[in-house]
Amino acid sequence: MQSIRQLAGLVALLAATAVAAAEPAARWDPVPLGSVRWRGHLGERLDLISRARITSPVAWERIYPETEDAFRRREDDRDHPRAGHWRGEFWGKYILSAVAAQRYYRDEALKERIARAVEGLLSAQEPNGYLGTYRHSAFAGPTTWNIWCRKYTLWGLLEARDLLGDERILPAARRFMDHLAAEFGPGASNIVETGLFCGLPSTSILTPVVMLYRASGNPRDLDYARYIVDQWSKHPDGPPDLLRRGCGDTPIHRWFPDIPPTRWTKSYEFMSCVEGMIHLHRVTGEAPLFEAARNLYGLIRDWERSPVGSVSLNDKFVGARGMLNTLAEICDVVYWNRLAFELFRHTGEPAYLDEFERSLYNALLVGASPDGTWGLRRLRTTHEHVPAHPHFLPHHHCCVDNLPRGLFQAVQATLWSDADGLLLALFEPLRAEIERPDGARVQIETAGDVWADEPFRLTVRTDRPTEFNLRIRRPYWARTVSVTVGGEAVSSETRGPWISLRRRWSGDTSVDVMLDIPIRAEVFDPTGNSWTAEQLAEQAREWASLGLARWDPEARKAVQVKSVQATDALPHTRAVFWFKGPVALARDARLGEWDPHRRWAFGAGEPPTPRAEPRSAPADIWKAWRLVWPDGATADVCDFASAGNTWDARSFFSAVWLCGEP
Ligand SMILES: [Zn+2]
């Protein structure tokens, strides 16, 4: 609380701070999306999901039209004045993924479809600027998602404008924003008092508002962004108060002792607001915005992030890192990685990449069905995942529509550039072509399955001799890293986050990276959070609360079938998660024994390290190994993202290993 007192008045200070003339430079820039193509397992998954959901003609015949149609039907407030829904988010989310897919695949037909989609959407805009899925534009009471939906419309329009260069979009966005500000803004309804969860979903429109300002240069947009941030702190004894409390060290779920966190800490809306703070900092240079965002990221990592890289319990910040039984939303993973991406970009600190990679290979990759057509609503770390059920539109769900954006962003997190050269951050097979500032064209091809202990080979090809510094991330999970360039060993005496290869590159050069990747344990400490027995029972009920969505033909709707009970929750005890690099390992019923209550004689000390022998696995499982411990005990495991991917009892699984009594 002391830090909050010290920071009292911060908002007033911000208002008085002069706007920086120039945006602060990023430490690293992702290379443009169309310059890199993943070619390994992740690339295959991305291609499959993109085809199923975005790039194929059938996607535009069946999946897309519902999103645009919602703007003509305007049924989101059918229950007016009691409640409003969120069909309006899907146009924007879908277009954001489509724009990313177009840039990645350079697909001209897709560009044409996006242009038609924008035209179709704008034909639903009212002369007064209103463009929404609510019949009553001003209906934004405490049980609605009206402004939240408009956030995605504005965001989708602005990214489509960047892609298409269509100058009709900006005036439409201007009218859209003026209408919004006239209904929810200074002198009108207070935006932070609209919608659910204490204004977090509504005020997360901050990111596209800042994007609009960057596009328009109109001070009204910057004023509106500042207005949003200002409103967060209007009720200092209540939520959300993101900026002031965001600079303190109290975990988010304990900010307001009299207000249960489940009433307001809606995770991805919260993180989306934090991302907005980073974007606003970019245009104003106001340091407290960035420091609060960075600090909030740290609080979420320390208090909410699970070993598989998900955050929160059932989409709220409640201290989830101290819980063994995880139930987490895929949208939360997407936005958690968005934060890591932006923070790495601006700080260059490798720890953000570590977090990004952990979430990517586990909690993000688990999000789609093996055929790529659909996705999860919640992931668990044991028993069964929770598939999505459509949100009002037959082919849409928040997580299913968000997931492709998360994967395209992961492509962008693979290869970065700065004035000095390039950084390879993830060990993925890929092909990239980049133009250096001196005009030289550099091709980089990487190959090798490092999770199968193969060497990772980069082939660097230039069309003319050019000097730059090629840096390769030195991952925390490798026991040793050795590098040869053109067959000659490179000294690895200098430690640090990157292996730095500065030279004059000419013609074809092979760089071989050997990573020694032991099986690694992360121990869950049950004493980290002082939960009472009552709290643990409540968490177990929450963990079991969501069931599978199955279609009931008589009722003609998806019904929840609860296959997991609170009594299935694992006991709150010492446990181990095993990893190969960033990849969490899980037992799965298809590989044999999976009993989640089986205890392992790891005792109180460091668990003994097993060796991993590759083994065969059924289709739809990416990686499988047999772990063999020094005492002869064995376990058959697969990668976490493949475990449980039948979404039923055939693939009951567990990434949690309960320890024996110490
Ligand atoms: Zn979601």
Boltz pocket constraint, residues with backbone or C-beta under 6 A from the ligand:
constraints:
  - pocket:
      binder: B
      contacts: [[A, 329], [A, 330], [A, 331], [A, 332], [A, 377], [A, 397], [A, 398], [A, 399], [A, 400], [A, 402]]
      max_distance: 6.0
